[in-house]
Amino acid sequence: MEKLFDSELKVMEPLWEDGPQTAGALAKRLGASCGWNRNTTYTVIKKLIDKGAVARSDPGFVCTPLISRQEVQRLETDSLITRLFGGSKAQFLSAFLSEKDLTPAEAAQLRALIDNLEAR
């Protein structure tokens, strides 16, 4: 899957939140939230179709997401870790956590995630 740009993510968000919808409904929604005109929305939808992130079906030009939010998050995170940290997740976490004040609950949640990964 190719990288999704910010404009493409703006189209994906309502599809992830509310499921398949017509291009017209997306155009109205993005017109209200982003100030986009219909042509802008349709152009971005076309790019998403070409990337395989969205499927179009008729009647009604219904757009359906083909990739989940979680999959995009995983791909973007993997790309970031590869580009900036040489693929090292430990270096990524170290850099991320060095500037953060974790609450005890957040620290416990991270420990549980690591324990769960080790148990696999």
Summary of the structure (lengths in Angstrom):
residues: 120
radius of gyration: 18.4
end to end distance: 26.9
largest distance: 52.1
contacts: 295
relative contact order: 0.12
helix: 68%
strand: 8%
